[in-house]
Amino acid sequence: MTAIASNRRLDALLKKSFAQRVSDLPSAIQIAQKVINRCALNYDDYHQAYANCYLGYYYMILSDTTQSEYYTQKALSYFEKNHIDDGMAMCYYTLGSTLYKTDNYHKALKYLLESHALFIQSEDLFGQSRALKAIASIYELFQDYQKAEQTYHKCIEVSKLNNDDNGISNAYNPLSGIYLKNGKIDLAEKTIKKSIELKKETKDKRGLGYGYYGLGKVELAKSNYNTAEKLFLKGKEIHSEMGDQIGQMMAFNKLGILYFRTNNIGQAKIALHESLKIGKVSRHFLLLYKAYHVLYEIAKSEGRSEDALEYLEGYTEYKTQVEKKETKNVISSIKSLSEMEMIEKEAIWQKAINENIEKKNKELDTFVYKVAHDLRGPISSLMGLYNIVEHDISDEKPMEYFGIYNKEINRLNTIVLDFINVTQIKEKKLEKKRINFNGILADIIDSYRFMENFDNLEFSIKVDAALEMYSDESTITTIVQNLIENAIKYSKTDETGKVNIKIYGRKRDMVIQVHDTGIGIEEHNQPKIFDMFFRAHNNSKGTGLGLFLLKSAVEKLSGKISFESFPEIGTTFKIVLPY
């Protein structure tokens, strides 16, 4: 665990944000964003990582998969690097829950089991309770109701140890559903009413929406259609207000079934099509195919064969999407808790293997750096020898041979320097400061005036004046330097070329784009250009390490690199870096 300087104000804000999520999720998100803004000014990566972690968790609750993964991965990168177990556990839990919501159950289970193990290690009862509840939900999905019930009860036990009423009520809700499936209607009703009572006490509005939905299912089973309708509508209203897409879909699906049973076909269709509309955006295939199935049954009962066929196709398509994930056979084969633990151990073993690979890679990098560094001395001596020869020998033939010798020594020197740069980038500790892109560009372009073809190029530079980027200056310089060097090196020799450089900010990231009108890259070479030692052109004077070095530098800053190239037309490289 990394020792971190305390910041009471930020700690208090994070605590307030997490508490606020229960009753007012939008406010919780605003507070976490405020923490991120303050951390950016103070270069506080620790509190920023926790704020990102919480935002990932909040967006997971809202079923916003893209935002959830974006913030969670940012946080996880920091936590894993600094071995902060409770942060890693929270991120694994969020990733597992997100995968569960998008029907990737096997991957979800692995993340959830790993999070549960870390929560136990850090004695986090709150985290253990949430992880157990999510694991039980996966058991339930594959109809292993006995294991699901056992795990929900374990979740309740852990929550009681922590006086966590929300954790208890979270488990009561699905437990009620299991009792209902087993025909224990009275017990189901008693259990869901306990959940609703606790949700009201804790002011968990979103949870209350699911409570009303659960009680609605009980009333539907008792054929109390009016009461069931009111409860489903009440739950749907809360989920709409909270932006919970899955909650809305579940309520609409049940309303569709209820209206179909009471012969209110028009209302049934409206409810089910609302579910489809949400599902196609959120891509929750499980609820989508359930909605299609009810619509199919309705069309069939009305004798509308064409519509019935269309709905059946939708049902089959989305059901296939779920089954394509190849998870059912994996999960349904789990017959005992010991087998569950086996999956958990597998995840831990995999982590140990990855750590071992990382250690070996680090050892290899150290070896390469040492060898490259040790070669610098002899190479410098050989370069110095050429200077002496050039001064003392005037015969053309010997000088021709020494010229070849000098060319190869310089090439070897460039390779060694590139190797040193690659290993330095990997091991470098990033130091954030405000980046002066105009200054960096001017220095780099000026330093390349000696290069062949430089005088044939016209440079166009556009830097967003409003851009404020704080990052590691030397790594940014490496990125820009390699992009410009590449544009010059592969320009056309027989005509005037252009190099257009654009640097601008966006909402959550910034872009460095370099376009040239050079010789371009053949399509068959494009997948390999970032490989070590790969040279796309046979007559290239480069070492084949430039683009590998560029990619390493971009990845060091957690960025992304893409390019587009057409032979004899030119190439555009685009680098996207997070703020």
RODO-2510 file (C-alpha; in nm, 4 decimals, decimal comma):
residues 579
     n   res          X          Y          Z
     1     m     0,0000     0,0000     0,0000
     2     t     0,1377     0,3393    -0,0986
     3     a     0,1650     0,5975     0,1775
     4     i    -0,0513     0,8980     0,0841
     5     a    -0,0602     1,2447     0,2389
     6     s    -0,4000     1,3136     0,3931
     7     n    -0,6240     1,5899     0,2626
     8     r    -0,9133     1,6252     0,5049
     9     r    -1,1190     1,8518     0,2812
    10     l    -1,1032     1,6116    -0,0151
    11     d    -1,1606     1,3115     0,2131
    12     a    -1,4738     1,4818     0,3476
    13     l    -1,5992     1,5630    -0,0024
    14     l    -1,5498     1,2038    -0,1191
    15     k    -1,7294     1,0736     0,1903
    16     k    -2,0170     1,3165     0,1300
    17     s    -2,0372     1,2131    -0,2374
    18     f    -2,0568     0,8421    -0,1528
    19     a    -2,3235     0,8981     0,1127
    20     q    -2,5230     1,1193    -0,1258
    21     r    -2,5464     0,8448    -0,3921
    22     v    -2,8321     0,6773    -0,2022
    23     s    -3,0758     0,9703    -0,2059
    24     d    -2,9396     1,2058    -0,4737
    25     l    -2,7139     1,0456    -0,7360
    26     p    -2,6787     1,3592    -0,9570
    27     s    -2,5448     1,5518    -0,6534
    28     a    -2,3049     1,2664    -0,5749
    29     i    -2,1720     1,2894    -0,9334
    30     q    -2,1296     1,6689    -0,9079
    31     i    -1,9325     1,6397    -0,5832
    32     a    -1,7011     1,3730    -0,7320
    33     q    -1,6430     1,5958    -1,0366
    34     k    -1,5581     1,8849    -0,8030
    35     v    -1,2950     1,6654    -0,6331
    36     i    -1,1420     1,5794    -0,9736
    37     n    -1,1192     1,9488    -1,0643
    38     r    -0,9471     2,0327    -0,7352
    39     c    -0,7076     1,7401    -0,7706
    40     a    -0,6060     1,8565    -1,1193
    41     l    -0,5001     2,1910    -0,9741
    42     n    -0,3080     2,0269    -0,6873
    43     y    -0,1655     1,7297    -0,8834
    44     d    -0,3319     1,4972    -0,6306
    45     d    -0,3484     1,1641    -0,8159
    46     y    -0,4601     0,9689    -0,5075
    47     h    -0,7876     1,1548    -0,4395
    48     q    -0,8461     1,1934    -0,8119
    49     a    -0,8301     0,8132    -0,8498
    50     y    -1,0936     0,7670    -0,5759
    51     a    -1,3164     1,0322    -0,7366
    52     n    -1,2821     0,8491    -1,0716
    53     c    -1,3587     0,5210    -0,8948
    54     y    -1,6775     0,6641    -0,7424
    55     l    -1,7866     0,8146    -1,0745
    56     g    -1,7395     0,4740    -1,2401
    57     y    -1,9583     0,3220    -0,9675
    58     y    -2,2281     0,5917    -1,0037
    59     y    -2,2443     0,5580    -1,3830
    60     m    -2,2647     0,1782    -1,3420
    61     i    -2,5771     0,2366    -1,1283
    62     l    -2,7174     0,4505    -1,4126
    63     s    -2,6300     0,1753    -1,6665
    64     d    -2,4055     0,4186    -1,8584
    65     t    -2,1499     0,1546    -1,9556
    66     t    -1,9205     0,3836    -2,1546
    67     q    -1,8815     0,6431    -1,8796
    68     s    -1,8549     0,3766    -1,6095
    69     e    -1,5726     0,1906    -1,7850
    70     y    -1,3909     0,5165    -1,8707
    71     y    -1,3721     0,6392    -1,5091
    72     t    -1,3212     0,2924    -1,3566
    73     q    -1,0279     0,2061    -1,5831
    74     k    -0,8639     0,5423    -1,5066
    75     a    -0,8931     0,4714    -1,1337
    76     l    -0,7854     0,1074    -1,1668
    77     s    -0,4690     0,2035    -1,3539
    78     y    -0,3591     0,4130    -1,0535
    79     f    -0,4696     0,1616    -0,7876
    80     e    -0,2964    -0,1357    -0,9527
    81     k     0,0224     0,0627    -1,0078
    82     n     0,0294     0,1658    -0,6407
    83     h    -0,1085    -0,1634    -0,5008
    84     i    -0,4082     0,0010    -0,3259
    85     d    -0,6242    -0,3033    -0,2507
    86     d    -0,9477    -0,1359    -0,1420
    87     g    -0,9457     0,0848    -0,4531
    88     m    -0,8776    -0,2162    -0,6763
    89     a    -1,1609    -0,4080    -0,5068
    90     m    -1,4091    -0,1278    -0,5718
    91     c    -1,3023    -0,1035    -0,9377
    92     y    -1,3272    -0,4817    -0,9895
    93     y    -1,6737    -0,4739    -0,8319
    94     t    -1,7854    -0,1933    -1,0661
    95     l    -1,6426    -0,3670    -1,3749
    96     g    -1,8080    -0,6946    -1,2709
    97     s    -2,1425    -0,5220    -1,2182
    98     t    -2,1163    -0,3438    -1,5546
    99     l    -2,0399    -0,6731    -1,7314
   100     y    -2,3322    -0,8351    -1,5485
   101     k    -2,5659    -0,5605    -1,6701
   102     t    -2,4513    -0,6166    -2,0300
   103     d    -2,4956    -0,9976    -2,0085
   104     n    -2,1206    -1,0866    -1,9883
   105     y    -2,1860    -1,3102    -1,6898
   106     h    -1,8736    -1,5264    -1,6893
   107     k    -1,6352    -1,2275    -1,7034
   108     a    -1,8550    -1,0489    -1,4503
   109     l    -1,8262    -1,3398    -1,2090
   110     k    -1,4464    -1,3391    -1,2281
   111     y    -1,4255    -0,9673    -1,1459
   112     l    -1,6808    -1,0018    -0,8662
   113     l    -1,4999    -1,2958    -0,7074
   114     e    -1,1705    -1,1081    -0,7212
   115     s    -1,3338    -0,8003    -0,5671
   116     h    -1,4874    -1,0165    -0,2920
   117     a    -1,1475    -1,1680    -0,2093
   118     l    -0,9908    -0,8188    -0,1841
   119     f    -1,2820    -0,6900     0,0258
   120     i    -1,2251    -0,9783     0,2709
   121     q    -0,8506    -0,9042     0,2741
   122     s    -0,9139    -0,5374     0,3586
   123     e    -1,1949    -0,6296     0,6052
   124     d    -1,4429    -0,4165     0,4108
   125     l    -1,7851    -0,5486     0,5151
   126     f    -1,9691    -0,2979     0,2950
   127     g    -1,7816    -0,4198    -0,0125
   128     q    -1,8255    -0,7868     0,0816
   129     s    -2,2016    -0,7369     0,1065
   130     r    -2,2268    -0,5747    -0,2408
   131     a    -2,0063    -0,8362    -0,4043
   132     l    -2,2036    -1,1247    -0,2483
   133     k    -2,5332    -0,9766    -0,3653
   134     a    -2,4024    -0,9455    -0,7244
   135     i    -2,2595    -1,3021    -0,7208
   136     a    -2,5949    -1,4351    -0,5947
   137     s    -2,7703    -1,2547    -0,8830
   138     i    -2,5578    -1,4502    -1,1329
   139     y    -2,6489    -1,7799    -0,9601
   140     e    -3,0129    -1,6768    -0,9864
   141     l    -2,9840    -1,5918    -1,3562
   142     f    -2,8901    -1,9504    -1,4289
   143     q    -3,1633    -2,0896    -1,2065
   144     d    -2,9395    -2,2242    -0,9324
   145     y    -3,1863    -2,0853    -0,6789
   146     q    -3,0486    -2,2861    -0,3863
   147     k    -2,6987    -2,1326    -0,4221
   148     a    -2,8504    -1,7922    -0,4892
   149     e    -3,0602    -1,8084    -0,1724
   150     q    -2,7605    -1,9215     0,0367
   151     t    -2,5476    -1,6348    -0,0970
   152     y    -2,8222    -1,3734    -0,0396
   153     h    -2,8486    -1,4935     0,3234
   154     k    -2,4706    -1,4679     0,3584
   155     c    -2,4972    -1,1110     0,2236
   156     i    -2,7566    -1,0312     0,4936
   157     e    -2,5323    -1,1775     0,7673
   158     v    -2,2359    -0,9631     0,6574
   159     s    -2,4555    -0,6522     0,6315
   160     k    -2,5908    -0,7055     0,9847
   161     l    -2,2353    -0,7179     1,1220
   162     n    -2,1877    -0,3703     0,9736
   163     n    -2,5332    -0,2315     1,0667
   164     d    -2,5791    -0,1827     0,6929
   165     d    -2,9556    -0,1574     0,6395
   166     n    -2,9133    -0,0884     0,2685
   167     g    -2,7089    -0,4061     0,2251
   168     i    -2,9793    -0,6045     0,4089
   169     s    -3,2624    -0,4560     0,2010
   170     n    -3,0614    -0,5116    -0,1211
   171     a    -3,0647    -0,8861    -0,0486
   172     y    -3,4261    -0,8994     0,0747
   173     n    -3,5536    -0,7786    -0,2631
   174     p    -3,4183    -1,0649    -0,4835
   175     l    -3,4824    -1,3149    -0,2016
   176     s    -3,8498    -1,2218    -0,2286
   177     g    -3,8313    -1,3022    -0,6006
   178     i    -3,6878    -1,6494    -0,5305
   179     y    -3,9628    -1,7213    -0,2768
   180     l    -4,2183    -1,6120    -0,5361
   181     k    -4,0721    -1,8487    -0,7992
   182     n    -4,0967    -2,1317    -0,5446
   183     g    -4,4655    -2,0546    -0,4806
   184     k    -4,4052    -1,9112    -0,1300
   185     i    -4,6190    -1,6026    -0,1928
   186     d    -4,6724    -1,5060     0,1723
   187     l    -4,3011    -1,5279     0,2518
   188     a    -4,2205    -1,3336    -0,0677
   189     e    -4,4643    -1,0575     0,0356
   190     k    -4,3295    -1,0400     0,3900
   191     t    -3,9680    -1,0218     0,2646
   192     i    -4,0231    -0,7518     0,0005
   193     k    -4,2183    -0,5389     0,2494
   194     k    -3,9179    -0,5581     0,4858
   195     s    -3,6983    -0,4378     0,1990
   196     i    -3,9320    -0,1443     0,1219
   197     e    -3,9446    -0,0453     0,4900
   198     l    -3,5634    -0,0361     0,5117
   199     k    -3,5338     0,1545     0,1828
   200     k    -3,7666     0,4232     0,3197
   201     e    -3,5611     0,4462     0,6405
   202     t    -3,2328     0,4818     0,4518
   203     k    -3,3895     0,7153     0,1902
   204     d    -3,2573     0,4943    -0,0900
   205     k    -3,4906     0,6192    -0,3623
   206     r    -3,3518     0,4026    -0,6405
   207     g    -3,3698     0,0929    -0,4186
   208     l    -3,7254     0,1876    -0,3255
   209     g    -3,8143     0,1803    -0,6971
   210     y    -3,6965    -0,1819    -0,7138
   211     g    -3,8876    -0,2529    -0,3919
   212     y    -4,2154    -0,1336    -0,5463
   213     y    -4,1367    -0,3437    -0,8544
   214     g    -4,0813    -0,6527    -0,6317
   215     l    -4,4075    -0,5980    -0,4433
   216     g    -4,5814    -0,5452    -0,7783
   217     k    -4,4669    -0,8947    -0,8842
   218     v    -4,6209    -1,0393    -0,5673
   219     e    -4,9532    -0,8601    -0,6328
   220     l    -4,9443    -0,9767    -0,9973
   221     a    -4,9005    -1,3369    -0,8771
   222     k    -5,2044    -1,2858    -0,6508
   223     s    -5,3993    -1,1457    -0,9512
   224     n    -5,4403    -0,8097    -0,7741
   225     y    -5,3960    -0,6309    -1,1058
   226     n    -5,4913    -0,2762    -1,0007
   227     t    -5,2521    -0,2796    -0,7054
   228     a    -4,9776    -0,4396    -0,9158
   229     e    -5,0218    -0,1750    -1,1889
   230     k    -4,9916     0,1106    -0,9362
   231     l    -4,6740    -0,0421    -0,7902
   232     f    -4,5094    -0,0998    -1,1301
   233     l    -4,5952     0,2574    -1,2370
   234     k    -4,4611     0,3913    -0,9080
   235     g    -4,1350     0,1996    -0,9564
   236     k    -4,1097     0,3106    -1,3201
   237     e    -4,1575     0,6744    -1,2181
   238     i    -3,8677     0,6538    -0,9700
   239     h    -3,6414     0,4777    -1,2204
   240     s    -3,7208     0,7400    -1,4871
   241     e    -3,6362     1,0162    -1,2403
   242     m    -3,3108     0,8439    -1,1381
   243     g    -3,2135     0,7637    -1,4994
   244     d    -3,2023     0,3884    -1,4285
   245     q    -3,2580     0,2263    -1,7687
   246     i    -3,2670    -0,1335    -1,6454
   247     g    -3,5248    -0,0483    -1,3765
   248     q    -3,7427     0,1211    -1,6387
   249     m    -3,7212    -0,1786    -1,8744
   250     m    -3,8115    -0,4240    -1,5973
   251     a    -4,1188    -0,2166    -1,5009
   252     f    -4,2325    -0,1746    -1,8642
   253     n    -4,1941    -0,5498    -1,9288
   254     k    -4,4090    -0,6388    -1,6267
   255     l    -4,6678    -0,3761    -1,7214
   256     g    -4,6800    -0,5334    -2,0681
   257     i    -4,7489    -0,8756    -1,9157
   258     l    -5,0092    -0,7305    -1,6768
   259     y    -5,1970    -0,5443    -1,9531
   260     f    -5,1859    -0,8535    -2,1775
   261     r    -5,3397    -1,0629    -1,9007
   262     t    -5,6147    -0,8064    -1,8415
   263     n    -5,6818    -0,7819    -2,2172
   264     n    -5,5641    -0,4197    -2,2346
   265     i    -5,3692    -0,4901    -2,5533
   266     g    -5,3107    -0,1281    -2,6562
   267     q    -5,1473    -0,0408    -2,3234
   268     a    -4,9448    -0,3641    -2,3315
   269     k    -4,7967    -0,2739    -2,6709
   270     i    -4,7122     0,0807    -2,5583
   271     a    -4,5326    -0,0454    -2,2460
   272     l    -4,3375    -0,3147    -2,4317
   273     h    -4,2314    -0,0812    -2,7142
   274     e    -4,1049     0,1656    -2,4507
   275     s    -3,8936    -0,1198    -2,3135
   276     l    -3,7587    -0,1946    -2,6624
   277     k    -3,6711     0,1723    -2,7181
   278     i    -3,4629     0,1845    -2,3974
   279     g    -3,3116    -0,1606    -2,4503
   280     k    -3,1816    -0,0870    -2,7990
   281     v    -2,9877     0,2084    -2,6581
   282     s    -2,8651     0,0385    -2,3374
   283     r    -2,8104    -0,2945    -2,5206
   284     h    -2,9541    -0,5023    -2,2373
   285     f    -3,0301    -0,8057    -2,4523
   286     l    -3,1829    -1,0200    -2,1764
   287     l    -3,4672    -0,7758    -2,1090
   288     l    -3,4975    -0,7005    -2,4806
   289     y    -3,5705    -1,0573    -2,5782
   290     k    -3,8214    -1,0905    -2,2934
   291     a    -4,0102    -0,7846    -2,4269
   292     y    -4,0043    -0,9277    -2,7804
   293     h    -4,1405    -1,2589    -2,6525
   294     v    -4,4469    -1,0957    -2,4930
   295     l    -4,5073    -0,8916    -2,8107
   296     y    -4,4861    -1,2160    -3,0095
   297     e    -4,7458    -1,3802    -2,7822
   298     i    -4,9763    -1,0765    -2,8217
   299     a    -4,9471    -1,0734    -3,2042
   300     k    -5,0050    -1,4503    -3,2137
   301     s    -5,3200    -1,4201    -2,9974
   302     e    -5,4547    -1,1544    -3,2344
   303     g    -5,3820    -1,3668    -3,5427
   304     r    -5,1358    -1,1102    -3,6832
   305     s    -4,8950    -1,3616    -3,8398
   306     e    -4,6642    -1,1067    -4,0035
   307     d    -4,6144    -0,9089    -3,6826
   308     a    -4,5776    -1,2306    -3,4827
   309     l    -4,2992    -1,3430    -3,7169
   310     e    -4,1231    -1,0070    -3,6878
   311     y    -4,1353    -1,0179    -3,3050
   312     l    -4,0215    -1,3794    -3,3055
   313     e    -3,7204    -1,2779    -3,5160
   314     g    -3,6396    -1,0009    -3,2642
   315     y    -3,6748    -1,2472    -2,9760
   316     t    -3,4469    -1,5000    -3,1483
   317     e    -3,1884    -1,2357    -3,2456
   318     y    -3,1437    -1,0966    -2,8950
   319     k    -3,1698    -1,4341    -2,7224
   320     t    -2,8912    -1,5539    -2,9531
   321     q    -2,6835    -1,2472    -2,8576
   322     v    -2,7049    -1,3534    -2,4923
   323     e    -2,6268    -1,7180    -2,5652
   324     k    -2,3365    -1,6213    -2,7933
   325     k    -2,1469    -1,5001    -2,4904
   326     e    -2,0978    -1,8695    -2,4050
   327     t    -2,1484    -1,8179    -2,0386
   328     k    -2,4466    -2,0314    -1,9527
   329     n    -2,2600    -2,3600    -1,9810
   330     v    -1,9748    -2,2220    -1,7706
   331     i    -2,1939    -2,0933    -1,4878
   332     s    -2,4618    -2,3634    -1,4918
   333     s    -2,1903    -2,6255    -1,4503
   334     i    -2,1095    -2,4831    -1,1066
   335     k    -2,2644    -2,7280    -0,8614
   336     s    -2,1050    -2,6275    -0,5352
   337     l    -1,9377    -2,3378    -0,3593
   338     s    -1,6015    -2,5130    -0,3825
   339     e    -1,6250    -2,4903    -0,7621
   340     m    -1,6972    -2,1186    -0,7272
   341     e    -1,3810    -2,0890    -0,5183
   342     m    -1,1932    -2,2698    -0,7949
   343     i    -1,2828    -1,9903    -1,0371
   344     e    -1,1668    -1,7391    -0,7777
   345     k    -0,8340    -1,9201    -0,7396
   346     e    -0,7988    -1,9296    -1,1179
   347     a    -0,8303    -1,5499    -1,1264
   348     i    -0,5669    -1,5179    -0,8514
   349     w    -0,3337    -1,7596    -1,0353
   350     q    -0,3753    -1,5603    -1,3541
   351     k    -0,2891    -1,2441    -1,1663
   352     a     0,0265    -1,4108    -1,0277
   353     i     0,1239    -1,5237    -1,3806
   354     n     0,0745    -1,1687    -1,5105
   355     e     0,2849    -1,0289    -1,2263
   356     n     0,5603    -1,2797    -1,3064
   357     i     0,5530    -1,1839    -1,6767
   358     e     0,5686    -0,8172    -1,5773
   359     k     0,8684    -0,8901    -1,3528
   360     k     1,0494    -1,0756    -1,6340
   361     n     0,9764    -0,7921    -1,8773
   362     k     1,1191    -0,5447    -1,6283
   363     e     1,4335    -0,7574    -1,5885
   364     l     1,4680    -0,7724    -1,9681
   365     d     1,4265    -0,3937    -1,9965
   366     t     1,6963    -0,3447    -1,7316
   367     f     1,9298    -0,5825    -1,9193
   368     v     1,8683    -0,4065    -2,2547
   369     y     1,9261    -0,0661    -2,0961
   370     k     2,2541    -0,1817    -1,9338
   371     v     2,3859    -0,3388    -2,2551
   372     a     2,2864    -0,0327    -2,4603
   373     h     2,4450     0,1989    -2,2037
   374     d     2,7664    -0,0080    -2,1965
   375     l     2,7885     0,0064    -2,5783
   376     r     2,7752     0,3867    -2,5801
   377     g     3,1423     0,4150    -2,4705
   378     p     3,2984     0,1949    -2,7452
   379     i     3,0670     0,3460    -3,0101
   380     s     3,1703     0,7001    -2,9105
   381     s     3,5371     0,5939    -2,9385
   382     l     3,4767     0,4520    -3,2879
   383     m     3,2967     0,7725    -3,3930
   384     g     3,5909     0,9731    -3,2575
   385     l     3,8318     0,7512    -3,4530
   386     y     3,6546     0,8436    -3,7770
   387     n     3,7054     1,2137    -3,6990
   388     i     4,0802     1,1490    -3,6647
   389     v     4,0886     0,9442    -3,9875
   390     e     3,8973     1,2155    -4,1726
   391     h     4,1573     1,4711    -4,0608
   392     d     4,4708     1,2602    -4,1275
   393     i     4,3899     1,0555    -4,4424
   394     s     4,3441     1,2155    -4,7833
   395     d     4,3400     0,9097    -5,0155
   396     e     3,9936     0,8729    -5,1727
   397     k     3,9714     0,4915    -5,1740
   398     p     4,0456     0,4390    -4,8016
   399     m     3,8113     0,7297    -4,7200
   400     e     3,5333     0,5640    -4,9195
   401     y     3,5653     0,2555    -4,6977
   402     f     3,5843     0,4677    -4,3838
   403     g     3,2701     0,6495    -4,5019
   404     i     3,0817     0,3161    -4,5107
   405     y     3,2260     0,2352    -4,1680
   406     n     3,1135     0,5740    -4,0301
   407     k     2,7613     0,5350    -4,1730
   408     e     2,7141     0,1979    -4,0009
   409     i     2,8624     0,3218    -3,6696
   410     n     2,6193     0,6152    -3,6714
   411     r     2,3319     0,3785    -3,7471
   412     l     2,4377     0,1543    -3,4568
   413     n     2,4603     0,4621    -3,2329
   414     t     2,1031     0,5631    -3,3280
   415     i     1,9723     0,2124    -3,2497
   416     v     2,1439     0,2149    -2,9085
   417     l     2,0044     0,5617    -2,8276
   418     d     1,6534     0,4487    -2,9312
   419     f     1,6858     0,1412    -2,7075
   420     i     1,7837     0,3639    -2,4158
   421     n     1,4886     0,5943    -2,4896
   422     v     1,2423     0,3011    -2,4992
   423     t     1,3550     0,1644    -2,1617
   424     q     1,3666     0,5131    -2,0080
   425     i     1,0063     0,5818    -2,1150
   426     k     0,8869     0,2564    -1,9565
   427     e     1,0572     0,3249    -1,6245
   428     k     1,0198     0,7021    -1,6191
   429     k     0,8320     0,8651    -1,3320
   430     l     0,5895     1,1154    -1,4833
   431     e     0,6183     1,4755    -1,3669
   432     k     0,3238     1,6968    -1,4576
   433     k     0,3717     2,0570    -1,5654
   434     r     0,1949     2,2901    -1,8050
   435     i     0,2946     2,2096    -2,1626
   436     n     0,4045     2,4888    -2,3957
   437     f     0,3283     2,3216    -2,7308
   438     n     0,4356     2,6222    -2,9398
   439     g     0,7777     2,6212    -2,7726
   440     i     0,8207     2,2442    -2,8115
   441     l     0,7218     2,2556    -3,1810
   442     a     0,9562     2,5470    -3,2578
   443     d     1,2539     2,3693    -3,0918
   444     i     1,1858     2,0358    -3,2648
   445     i     1,1356     2,1805    -3,6134
   446     d     1,4480     2,3939    -3,5761
   447     s     1,6528     2,0884    -3,4708
   448     y     1,5542     1,9019    -3,7907
   449     r     1,6669     2,1705    -4,0371
   450     f     1,9734     1,9580    -4,1228
   451     m     1,7578     1,6645    -4,2427
   452     e     1,7344     1,5734    -4,6078
   453     n     1,4164     1,7149    -4,7749
   454     f     1,3559     1,9647    -4,4918
   455     d     1,3853     2,2643    -4,7291
   456     n     1,1183     2,1133    -4,9574
   457     l     0,8540     2,1146    -4,6821
   458     e     0,5996     2,3768    -4,5771
   459     f     0,4945     2,3567    -4,2117
   460     s     0,1467     2,4655    -4,0969
   461     i     0,0979     2,4820    -3,7164
   462     k    -0,2316     2,5382    -3,5350
   463     v    -0,2300     2,5133    -3,1538
   464     d    -0,5527     2,5766    -2,9640
   465     a    -0,4838     2,8959    -2,7664
   466     a    -0,7321     2,7930    -2,4967
   467     l    -0,5660     2,4527    -2,4418
   468     e    -0,4262     2,3993    -2,0920
   469     m    -0,2487     2,0657    -2,0808
   470     y    -0,0602     1,9411    -1,7760
   471     s     0,1531     1,6375    -1,8516
   472     d     0,5088     1,5034    -1,8578
   473     e     0,7049     1,7396    -2,0849
   474     s     0,9780     1,4985    -2,1966
   475     t     0,7247     1,2263    -2,2919
   476     i     0,5120     1,4799    -2,4839
   477     t     0,8315     1,5977    -2,6585
   478     t     0,9144     1,2377    -2,7569
   479     i     0,5677     1,1980    -2,9109
   480     v     0,5771     1,5230    -3,1104
   481     q     0,9422     1,4711    -3,2115
   482     n     0,8786     1,1248    -3,3577
   483     l     0,5685     1,2417    -3,5466
   484     i     0,7542     1,5334    -3,7089
   485     e     1,0689     1,3310    -3,7791
   486     n     0,8571     1,0679    -3,9510
   487     a     0,6819     1,3301    -4,1659
   488     i     1,0164     1,4751    -4,2779
   489     k     1,1900     1,1409    -4,3276
   490     y     0,9178     1,0013    -4,5556
   491     s     0,8409     1,3146    -4,7576
   492     k     0,8656     1,3050    -5,1377
   493     t     1,2041     1,4088    -5,2755
   494     d     1,0821     1,5397    -5,6105
   495     e     0,8184     1,7914    -5,5024
   496     t     0,7265     2,0429    -5,2337
   497     g     0,5440     1,8762    -4,9482
   498     k     0,3292     1,9881    -4,6575
   499     v     0,3294     1,8995    -4,2881
   500     n     0,0148     2,0182    -4,1090
   501     i     0,0226     2,0065    -3,7277
   502     k    -0,2966     2,0597    -3,5252
   503     i    -0,3142     2,0465    -3,1451
   504     y    -0,6470     2,1078    -2,9741
   505     g    -0,8469     2,0248    -2,6618
   506     r    -1,1778     1,8444    -2,6263
   507     k    -1,4112     1,7867    -2,3310
   508     r    -1,2141     1,5052    -2,1607
   509     d    -0,8997     1,4752    -2,3722
   510     m    -0,6744     1,6534    -2,6189
   511     v    -0,5551     1,5694    -2,9702
   512     i    -0,2189     1,5941    -3,1481
   513     q    -0,2652     1,5474    -3,5224
   514     v     0,0143     1,5480    -3,7811
   515     h    -0,0699     1,5180    -4,1514
   516     d     0,1917     1,4937    -4,4255
   517     t     0,1782     1,4694    -4,8052
   518     g     0,4629     1,2164    -4,8166
   519     i     0,5060     0,8745    -4,9761
   520     g     0,2505     0,7074    -4,7459
   521     i     0,2435     0,3471    -4,6222
   522     e     0,1379     0,0464    -4,8294
   523     e    -0,1819    -0,1143    -4,6971
   524     h    -0,0185    -0,4553    -4,6345
   525     n     0,2451    -0,2895    -4,4114
   526     q     0,0053    -0,0824    -4,2021
   527     p    -0,0787    -0,3462    -3,9333
   528     k     0,2947    -0,3831    -3,8517
   529     i     0,4232    -0,0244    -3,8371
   530     f     0,4334    -0,0105    -3,4557
   531     d     0,6303    -0,3374    -3,4278
   532     m     0,9869    -0,3170    -3,3006
   533     f     1,2433    -0,2980    -3,5855
   534     f     0,9753    -0,2951    -3,8568
   535     r     1,0571    -0,0703    -4,1526
   536     a     0,7816    -0,0126    -4,4083
   537     h     1,0249     0,1009    -4,6796
   538     n     1,3284    -0,0949    -4,7936
   539     n     1,5299     0,2198    -4,8555
   540     s     1,4478     0,3573    -4,5130
   541     k     1,7399     0,5012    -4,3184
   542     g     1,5624     0,4556    -3,9870
   543     t     1,6198     0,1962    -3,7150
   544     g     1,2644     0,0617    -3,7137
   545     l     1,2251     0,1806    -3,3549
   546     g     1,0766     0,5274    -3,4104
   547     l     0,7081     0,4328    -3,4228
   548     f     0,7576     0,1679    -3,1528
   549     l     0,9042     0,4436    -2,9341
   550     l     0,6119     0,6744    -3,0263
   551     k     0,3535     0,4118    -2,9274
   552     s     0,5364     0,3421    -2,5990
   553     a     0,5314     0,7124    -2,5128
   554     v     0,1596     0,7454    -2,5955
   555     e     0,0747     0,4398    -2,3820
   556     k     0,2848     0,5791    -2,0952
   557     l     0,0419     0,8750    -2,0865
   558     s    -0,2619     0,6386    -2,1108
   559     g    -0,3341     0,7725    -2,4599
   560     k    -0,4438     0,6215    -2,7898
   561     i    -0,2818     0,6375    -3,1320
   562     s    -0,4414     0,5916    -3,4731
   563     f    -0,3412     0,6688    -3,8302
   564     e    -0,4656     0,6786    -4,1873
   565     s    -0,2280     0,6423    -4,4825
   566     f    -0,2501     0,6208    -4,8603
   567     p     0,0506     0,5464    -5,0852
   568     e     0,1775     0,8564    -5,2729
   569     i    -0,0917     1,0715    -5,1028
   570     g     0,0241     1,0958    -4,7428
   571     t    -0,0282     0,9956    -4,3820
   572     t    -0,2195     1,1364    -4,0857
   573     f    -0,1312     1,0358    -3,7278
   574     k    -0,3764     1,1180    -3,4494
   575     i    -0,2822     1,0990    -3,0805
   576     v    -0,5531     1,1300    -2,8140
   577     l    -0,4316     1,1987    -2,4590
   578     p    -0,6503     1,2296    -2,1471
   579     y    -0,6258     1,5504    -1,9433
***
